[in-house]
């Protein structure tokens, strides 16, 4: 399922226009990205997903083309965690 399929299903269930549903989804992810990019807070959609910025340590790796060892610098990444309700839905 892609975004347009999701928008259509939500619009059908709620009676809202596809445009308004699409705007809400876009705005939701923009806000999540804004909070996560600042690294100040964790965003949790209760029972579904959580999003947070985490720091990564410098680590060893290798170039897959040459197999030469390289050092991967420390940085940040976005961690997305699946929570209980979504986990249970995936088991059904």
C-alpha positions as CSV (number, residue, x, y, z in Angstrom):
1,X,0.0,0.0,0.0
2,X,1.3,3.4,-0.9
3,X,0.4,6.9,0.4
4,X,-2.4,7.5,-2.1
5,X,-4.0,4.1,-1.3
6,X,-3.8,5.0,2.4
7,X,-5.3,8.5,1.8
8,X,-8.2,7.0,-0.2
9,X,-9.0,4.4,2.5
10,X,-8.9,7.0,5.3
11,X,-11.0,9.4,3.2
12,X,-13.6,6.7,2.6
13,X,-13.8,5.8,6.3
14,X,-14.0,9.3,7.6
15,X,-16.0,11.1,4.9
16,X,-13.2,13.7,4.6
17,X,-11.8,14.8,1.3
18,X,-8.6,13.1,0.0
19,X,-7.0,16.5,-0.1
20,X,-7.6,17.2,3.6
21,X,-6.5,13.7,4.6
22,X,-3.3,14.0,2.6
23,X,-2.6,17.4,4.2
24,X,-3.1,15.9,7.7
25,X,-0.7,13.0,6.9
26,X,1.9,15.4,5.4
27,X,1.6,17.8,8.4
28,X,1.9,14.9,10.9
29,X,5.2,13.7,9.4
30,X,6.5,17.2,9.0
31,X,5.9,17.8,12.7
32,X,7.5,14.4,13.7
33,X,10.5,15.3,11.5
34,X,10.8,18.7,13.1
35,X,10.7,17.3,16.7
36,X,13.1,14.5,15.9
37,X,15.6,16.7,14.0
38,X,15.9,18.9,17.1
39,X,16.7,15.8,19.2
40,X,14.9,17.4,22.2
41,X,12.0,15.0,22.5
42,X,10.6,11.6,21.6
43,X,7.3,11.4,19.6
44,X,5.0,8.6,20.7
45,X,1.8,7.6,19.1
46,X,0.4,5.6,22.0
47,X,0.5,1.8,21.3
48,X,1.5,2.3,17.7
49,X,4.9,3.9,17.0
50,X,7.6,6.0,18.6
51,X,10.2,8.2,16.9
52,X,13.4,9.5,18.4
53,X,16.8,10.8,17.5
54,X,19.7,8.7,18.8
55,X,23.5,9.2,18.7
56,X,25.7,6.5,17.1
57,X,29.2,5.8,18.1
58,X,32.2,5.7,15.7
59,X,32.6,2.1,14.4
60,X,34.6,0.0,12.1
61,X,33.3,-1.1,8.7
62,X,34.5,-2.1,5.3
63,X,34.1,-0.9,1.8
64,X,32.0,-3.6,0.0
65,X,33.6,-2.9,-3.3
66,X,37.2,-3.1,-2.2
67,X,36.8,-4.9,1.1
68,X,39.1,-2.3,2.6
69,X,38.5,-1.4,6.3
70,X,37.0,2.0,7.0
71,X,36.0,4.0,10.0
72,X,32.4,5.1,10.1
73,X,32.1,8.4,12.0
74,X,29.9,9.0,14.9
75,X,26.6,10.6,14.0
76,X,22.8,10.6,14.6
77,X,19.9,8.6,13.2
78,X,16.2,8.3,13.6
79,X,15.0,5.3,15.6
80,X,11.4,4.1,14.9
81,X,10.0,1.6,17.4
82,X,6.9,-0.5,16.8
83,X,4.7,-0.5,19.9
84,X,2.3,-3.1,21.4
85,X,-1.0,-2.5,19.4
86,X,0.8,-2.4,16.0
87,X,2.9,-5.5,17.0
88,X,-0.3,-7.4,17.9
89,X,-1.9,-6.4,14.6
90,X,1.1,-7.8,12.7
91,X,0.7,-11.2,14.5
92,X,-2.9,-11.7,13.4
